[in-house]
Amino acid sequence: MTSNAFGPPAAGAPPSAGETANAQPQRDPAETVAALRTAVPDCQWLTDRERMTPYECDGLAAYRRLPLAVVLPETEDQVCHILQACNRLQVPVVPRGAGTGLSGGATPITDGIVLSLAKFKKILNVDAYARTATVQPGVRNLAVSEAAAPYGLYYAPDPSSQIACTIGGNVSENSGGVHCLKYGLTVHNVLRVRAVTMAGEIVEFGSHALDTPGLDLLSVFIGSEGMFCVVTEVTVKLVPKPQVQQVIMASFDDVEAGGNAVAAIIAAGIIPAGLEMMDKPATQAVEAFVHAGYDLDAAAILLCEADGTAEEVAEEIARVSQVLRASGATRIQVSASEAERLRFWSGRKNAFPAAGRMSPDYYCMDGTIPRRTIGTLLKRIEAMQAQYGLRCINVFHAGDGNMHPLILFNGNDLDEWHRAEAFGSDILEACVELGGTVTGEHGVGIEKINSMCVQFSPEERDAFFAVKRAFDPAELLNPDKAIPTRARCAEYGKLHVRHGLLPHPELPRF
Ligand SMILES: Cc1cc2nc3c(=O)[nH]c(=O)nc-3n(C[C@H](O)[C@H](O)[C@H](O)COP(=O)(O)OP(=O)(O)OC[C@H]3O[C@@H](n4cnc5c(N)ncnc54)[C@H](O)[C@@H]3O)c2cc1C
């Protein structure tokens, strides 16, 4: 959602703290904050409304709440003491990186604190021989590649938010990006995570080596949305910068044909360094914003990057072009210079902010489907636009089948927001129906918690809770996020919006 989004505060509200499986005791907020400050006095605490307001939401700005307090530790020792004190006083904790998350993972809890890792900004080590970097969690994604650049290396996962989002947030969301099709997601590019449990104990997952004995808890941990431990240090893999990179921009006069071309490229045995798609409304929004040189007559464009040596790139460009032509591409343009390549990508990377020029607010969905069904889903989204009376633009990681429909709405209009929410839920459920998932790379947070009821059985959700409790028995770390309780799913079943029709409009919605 756009940063200027002011969604309605109560309607469609996220789960309340009272819904936590393990309800927190009643207590005086001022006394709790005083007790925490006394327990950890050497940290920066923010407690007044004005200074806490920047923390009241993340990128899912329709949901806003002030926490009891915000704390900004500077050392791992302080993190341990904060968590120990919160554990003792049973105060919920929401860890926070840069707050760019789009699913409400860092949305505060009213009777809890926000633990910001913003001061953990040190790059501790770049080891060019081992091709690794060890960094604190508040380091920005792009800063890792900048630090590795003098050695001809970079960090491959590149979320479009990489200029701002942190490595701690990336680990917690298992973030992806344009280059993840070829180089893997965060989970494939992290070797080791050091973290602190709610009990204040320091734990390590993985190691500096390529493998570790025992259960692979590193993979379990990555993508745990701040619910297991607080990350304090991360060792990532670095990869050599390719000698040559070139992008093909291919135009299609039909979105379904564009979607099918994506499946055809992968089926031909080609794994490009990036394979992204944008529909016409998206290219038009972007072009007015960044002048990327997109074909504005096309119903959809594909951006396909080849990287490697000059010979490898030339061969891949020729093969991809052949597949694209056979799939009905109406125009093919290959970047003629590095400046042009960057210009093509800058359009894609700025697509979300560009949507903000078309509408007061946008709601960014994030579901994943099998590549062969991209065309089908796009057609269904087109039909849903008429059904819900809202526009939607599509810009997505096509190679991974990771869709990002951006639903345009006006947050000041309650009815529009309700329709946007229902539209979004229908898209996610269509993803499940087509054999995909309700999540892609933005996490579940509070945004998709109801859709988890559709995707997973009660037994599966119980198993997720059991894993969470293994790390956090009292359920104090980011409670009420990502895993829905049985009660919530039962409630959702009763209130579920189908085809824009609210079954009991007189009832307040959660
Ligand atoms: C314009 C825009 C484009 C985006 N593009 C992409 C994209 O291409 N790919 C993609 O994957 N995402 C994308 N995102 C989403 C977002 O940037 C990512 O999810 C990112 O990883 C969040 O990082 P953050 O530092 O902002 O984390 P936050 O939003 O602060 O937190 C995210 C989650 O991580 C937890 N967390 C944060 N730090 C820690 C820590 N140290 N220890 C434990 N838990 C922690 C929080 O509790 C929360 O649950 C985009 C967002 C925007 C606004």
The ligand as a Gaussian input file, in Angstrom:
#p B3LYP/6-31G(d) Opt

LIG

0 1
 C        8.101000      -0.609000      -2.915000
 C        8.315000      -1.978000      -2.308000
 C        8.804000      -2.998000      -3.101000
 C        9.008000      -4.276000      -2.551000
 N        9.528000      -5.248000      -3.349000
 C        9.779000      -6.458000      -2.829000
 C       10.355000      -7.491000      -3.645000
 O       10.662000      -7.297000      -4.827000
 N       10.569000      -8.677000      -3.064000
 C       10.263000      -8.927000      -1.765000
 O       10.491000     -10.041000      -1.291000
 N        9.731000      -7.969000      -0.980000
 C        9.479000      -6.758000      -1.462000
 N        8.933000      -5.783000      -0.668000
 C        8.576000      -6.108000       0.732000
 C        9.654000      -5.798000       1.809000
 O       10.548000      -4.818000       1.354000
 C       10.404000      -7.076000       2.214000
 O        9.506000      -7.961000       2.853000
 C       11.599000      -6.810000       3.151000
 O       12.305000      -7.998000       3.376000
 C       11.203000      -6.229000       4.503000
 O       12.378000      -5.775000       5.147000
 P       12.310000      -4.692000       6.313000
 O       13.668000      -4.472000       6.818000
 O       11.585000      -3.503000       5.856000
 O       11.461000      -5.509000       7.392000
 P       10.210000      -5.041000       8.247000
 O        9.099000      -4.624000       7.356000
 O       10.629000      -4.102000       9.301000
 O        9.834000      -6.428000       8.928000
 C        9.396000      -7.514000       8.148000
 C        9.224000      -8.737000       9.062000
 O       10.489000      -9.158000       9.532000
 C       10.535000      -9.138000      10.952000
 N       11.882000      -8.670000      11.306000
 C       12.534000      -7.584000      10.823000
 N       13.777000      -7.522000      11.322000
 C       13.901000      -8.597000      12.143000
 C       14.955000      -9.093000      12.971000
 N       16.147000      -8.491000      13.045000
 N       14.724000     -10.222000      13.689000
 C       13.545000     -10.870000      13.628000
 N       12.527000     -10.444000      12.862000
 C       12.707000      -9.323000      12.132000
 C        9.407000      -8.227000      11.390000
 O        8.907000      -8.597000      12.658000
 C        8.387000      -8.471000      10.298000
 O        7.640000      -9.628000      10.594000
 C        8.703000      -4.516000      -1.181000
 C        8.223000      -3.473000      -0.394000
 C        8.021000      -2.228000      -0.935000
 C        7.508000      -1.126000      -0.049000

